[in-house]
Amino acid sequence: MERERALQLVRKHIKNPNLVNHTLAVEAIMGGLARHFGEDGELWGLVGLLHDIDYTLTENEPERHTLVAGEMLTGLVPEEVIRAIQAHNHEHTGVKPETRMEKALIAADAVSGLLIACALVQPSKRLADVKVKSVKKKFKAKDFARNVSRERILYCEEIGLERGEFFAIALESLQRIAGEIGL
């Protein structure tokens, strides 16, 4: 599936602009991680872009989240994309994250929330003013961005990245699309 078609599907199924921006953020981070690892950036970006395509439909039924996405995407994307999407909700789907891409999606999904929260507490409210050093501090502050799972962010270590390096890749990736997501 081409990116433009995937983006059309996201906008068709997700009406909340913040959630659309979240999917764009995760797409960017996944693309940055793919570049770092020499992986297929288009494929990894597609996983990030589509990972919450069913969120609006399954918001009150977390056990169905990503399973519905799998039904929606069957025949449109490679099976590895569907599996990665379903693995990011492994607590409910039982699809255990095994590949680098699957684990990267879990970490990228979570770190996007931390980085956006870091930008929003800046006087400028801009990603350009966020530094890796401050992200590290905010990561340790349990009262900051409480809904962001630090445990999920730590999946970065399972793909061979130290926390600071992961933050740097993710932050740079988001800064590239800051205008597109209004930060």
C-alpha positions as CSV (number, residue, x, y, z in Angstrom):
1,M,0.0,0.0,0.0
2,E,1.3,3.4,-0.9
3,R,1.6,6.0,1.9
4,E,-1.0,8.3,0.4
5,R,-3.6,5.5,0.4
6,A,-2.7,4.6,4.0
7,L,-3.0,8.3,5.0
8,Q,-6.5,8.4,3.3
9,L,-7.5,5.4,5.3
10,V,-6.3,6.9,8.5
11,R,-8.2,10.1,7.9
12,K,-11.3,8.2,6.9
13,H,-11.3,6.1,10.1
14,I,-9.8,8.6,12.6
15,K,-11.6,11.9,13.0
16,N,-9.7,13.2,16.1
17,P,-6.9,15.5,14.7
18,N,-4.7,14.7,17.7
19,L,-4.9,11.0,17.1
20,V,-4.1,11.6,13.4
21,N,-1.1,13.6,14.5
22,H,-0.1,10.7,16.8
23,T,-0.1,8.3,13.9
24,L,2.0,10.7,11.9
25,A,4.4,11.0,14.8
26,V,4.7,7.2,15.2
27,E,5.2,6.9,11.4
28,A,8.1,9.4,11.6
29,I,9.7,7.7,14.5
30,M,9.4,4.3,12.8
31,G,11.0,5.8,9.7
32,G,13.9,7.2,11.7
33,L,14.4,3.8,13.4
34,A,14.3,2.0,10.0
35,R,17.0,4.4,8.7
36,H,19.1,3.8,11.8
37,F,18.9,0.1,11.4
38,G,19.1,0.0,7.6
39,E,15.6,-1.4,7.3
40,D,12.8,-0.7,4.9
41,G,11.7,2.8,5.8
42,E,8.5,2.7,3.8
43,L,7.4,-0.5,5.4
44,W,8.2,0.6,8.9
45,G,6.6,4.0,8.3
46,L,3.4,2.2,7.1
47,V,3.3,0.2,10.4
48,G,3.5,3.4,12.4
49,L,1.0,5.3,10.3
50,L,-1.6,2.5,10.4
51,H,-1.0,1.2,14.0
52,D,-4.1,2.9,15.5
53,I,-6.4,2.8,12.4
54,D,-9.1,1.0,14.4
55,Y,-8.7,3.0,17.6
56,T,-12.0,5.0,17.2
57,L,-13.9,1.8,16.6
58,T,-12.3,-0.1,19.5
59,E,-11.7,2.7,22.0
60,N,-14.0,1.2,24.7
61,E,-12.9,-2.4,23.8
62,P,-9.1,-2.6,24.2
63,E,-9.3,-6.4,23.7
64,R,-10.4,-5.8,20.1
65,H,-7.9,-3.0,19.3
66,T,-5.6,-4.0,16.5
67,L,-7.6,-7.2,15.8
68,V,-10.2,-5.0,14.0
69,A,-7.3,-3.3,12.3
70,G,-6.1,-6.6,11.1
71,E,-9.5,-7.3,9.5
72,M,-9.5,-3.8,7.9
73,L,-6.0,-4.2,6.5
74,T,-6.0,-7.9,5.3
75,G,-5.3,-8.0,1.6
76,L,-4.1,-4.4,1.6
77,V,-0.8,-4.7,3.4
78,P,1.8,-7.5,4.0
79,E,1.1,-9.8,6.9
80,E,4.1,-8.6,8.7
81,V,2.5,-5.1,8.9
82,I,-0.6,-6.6,10.5
83,R,1.4,-8.7,12.9
84,A,3.4,-5.7,14.0
85,I,0.2,-3.7,14.6
86,Q,-1.4,-6.5,16.6
87,A,1.8,-7.1,18.6
88,H,1.8,-3.5,19.8
89,N,-1.4,-4.4,21.7
90,H,0.1,-7.8,22.8
91,E,-1.4,-7.5,26.3
92,H,-4.8,-8.0,24.7
93,T,-4.2,-9.8,21.4
94,G,-1.7,-12.4,22.6
95,V,0.5,-11.6,19.6
96,K,3.9,-11.6,21.3
97,P,6.3,-9.0,19.9
98,E,9.3,-10.8,18.4
99,T,10.8,-8.9,15.5
100,R,12.8,-5.7,15.7
101,M,9.9,-3.9,13.9
102,E,7.3,-5.2,16.3
103,K,9.3,-4.1,19.3
104,A,10.2,-0.8,17.7
105,L,6.5,0.0,17.2
106,I,5.8,-0.5,20.9
107,A,8.7,1.8,21.9
108,A,7.8,4.4,19.2
109,D,4.2,4.5,20.1
110,A,5.0,5.3,23.7
111,V,7.9,7.7,23.2
112,S,5.8,9.8,20.8
113,G,3.6,10.8,23.8
114,L,6.6,11.6,26.0
115,L,8.2,13.8,23.3
116,I,5.0,15.6,22.5
117,A,4.5,16.3,26.2
118,C,8.1,17.6,26.5
119,A,7.3,20.0,23.6
120,L,4.1,21.2,25.1
121,V,5.7,22.3,28.4
122,Q,8.2,24.4,26.5
123,P,7.3,28.1,26.5
124,S,7.4,28.0,22.6
125,K,5.4,24.7,22.6
126,R,7.8,23.5,19.8
127,L,9.7,20.3,19.3
128,A,12.7,22.4,18.1
129,D,13.3,23.5,21.7
130,V,13.2,20.0,23.2
131,K,16.6,18.5,24.1
132,V,17.5,14.9,24.7
133,K,18.9,15.8,28.1
134,S,15.4,17.2,29.2
135,V,13.7,14.1,27.7
136,K,15.9,11.9,29.9
137,K,14.9,13.9,33.0
138,K,11.2,13.9,32.1
139,F,11.4,10.1,31.5
140,K,12.6,9.7,35.1
141,A,9.9,12.0,36.5
142,K,7.0,9.6,37.1
143,D,4.6,12.5,37.6
144,F,5.3,13.9,34.1
145,A,3.1,12.5,31.3
146,R,1.8,9.8,33.6
147,N,-0.1,8.0,30.9
148,V,3.1,7.3,29.0
149,S,4.4,3.8,29.7
150,R,8.0,3.9,30.6
151,E,8.0,0.1,30.4
152,R,6.9,0.3,26.7
153,I,9.6,2.9,25.9
154,L,12.2,0.5,27.3
155,Y,11.5,-1.8,24.4
156,C,14.1,0.3,22.7
157,E,16.7,-1.7,24.7
158,E,15.3,-4.9,23.2
159,I,16.1,-3.6,19.7
160,G,19.7,-2.6,20.7
161,L,19.3,1.0,21.5
162,E,20.3,2.8,24.7
163,R,17.6,5.1,26.0
164,G,19.4,8.4,25.1
165,E,20.2,7.2,21.6
166,F,16.6,6.1,21.1
167,F,15.4,9.5,22.4
168,A,17.7,11.3,20.0
169,I,16.5,9.3,17.0
170,A,12.9,9.7,17.9
171,L,13.2,13.4,18.6
172,E,15.1,14.1,15.4
173,S,12.4,12.2,13.5
174,L,9.6,14.2,15.1
175,Q,11.4,17.5,14.5
176,R,11.4,16.7,10.8
177,I,7.6,16.7,10.7
178,A,7.0,19.3,13.4
179,G,5.2,21.7,11.0
180,E,2.9,18.9,9.9
181,I,1.8,18.1,13.4
182,G,1.7,21.7,14.7
183,L,4.7,21.5,17.0
